[in-house]
C-alpha cells in the first residue's frame, strides 16, 4: 500500500459520529486500498473504465487541472500507465461504452478543456483523440467544467451534458448529442436546461443510464434531478441534500445494487465525507455520512463490477488534495452504510 495511512491522535469518538437513528454512525475515517501516483499539478475528477475482457485490467482516468494539464491513466493499483498531455486546464472527465465510429464500436472518454471551451474525446483504452467540439458556443458565459455522458438504453445514442464556471439561473447546463462526421466524433446541441440557485457554481454532474436521470451539484444549495432523455422535457424532478452539507456540494457517484436500487454518494467537500442517499428515492433523506481519508474531494466515481479477489463488489475512486486519487474497496463503504440502517 502506498503512503495512504493518515493517523489521527487524541480525537474523541464524537468527532467521527456521522449517521444515526437520526442517521448516525461512528468510527475512524475509511482508508483507501491504494493511492495513485501523483500528477504534476492538481487532480480534479476520475472515471472508471471496465475492461470487458478482464476486469482486473480495468483503468482509472483522471484529470490534472492546469494550463499545461493532462489526463492520467492508472491501473487498479494506482500506477500511471498512460497519459494525454498538453491540455489547457482539463477539468472533469467521463466515459461511455459502444459509440459506433467508422463502423466499429469503441469506448470513449470525454474531458472539458476549460481554457479553450472545447470538449475533447478519446478512444479507450488507447487514449487516441477521436473528436472534439466547442461548448457553449455563442454564450458570454462559457468555460466548461463538469461533464457526464448518457447512453439512451432504447436508441443507444450517446449524449454529453456539460456545466460551466458561471451561468444563468436557468439553462446553466447544455446537452449535446454525439455524431459522426468525416470519420471523427462531433456533436450538436439538443437542449439548454438546469436551474441554478446562485452564489457558487455547478460543476459535478452524474447520469444514471438505467434509471434515466441526471443529477448535478448546485454547490452552495442542493442536488438537482432531471430526466436524462431530452425528449422528456426540462422540468425539474426533485431537489435533495439541502442543509446536509458543511459547505460545498461536489462529486456525485451512483452505485447500483439492482436495476433500480442502490446509492447516490455526494462529496461533502470541506467535511471530508460522502453523503449517501437512496438511488430509488434520494428525497427520502440522508442515509449516512461516510468519513473518508480524502482531503477536500472534488470528484469521484464508483463501479459495482467484480474486479477480482481484491475488489469483488467494486471500487470507489475519489480525488484528494495532494495531486492524487484514492482507490477504496466498496465493501468498506458498504459496511458503513449497512451500520447506519
Secondary structure, 3 states (H helix, E strand, C coil): CCCCCCCCCCCCHHHHCCCCCCCCCCCCCECCCEECCCCCCCEEEEEEECCCCCHHHCEEEEEECCCCEEEEEECCCCCEEEEEEEECCEEEEEEEEEEEECCEEEEEEEEEEHHHCEEEEEEECCCCEEEEEECCCCCCCCCEEEEEEEECCCCCCEEEEEEECCCCCEEEEEEEEEEEECCEEEEEEEEEEEECCCCCCEEEEEEECCCCEEEEEECCCEEEEEECCHHHCCCCCEEECCCCCCCCEEEEEEEECCCCCEEEEEEEHHHCEEEEEECCCHHHCCCEEEEECCCCCCCEEEECCCCCCCCCCCEEEEEECCCEEEEEEHHHHHHHHHHHC
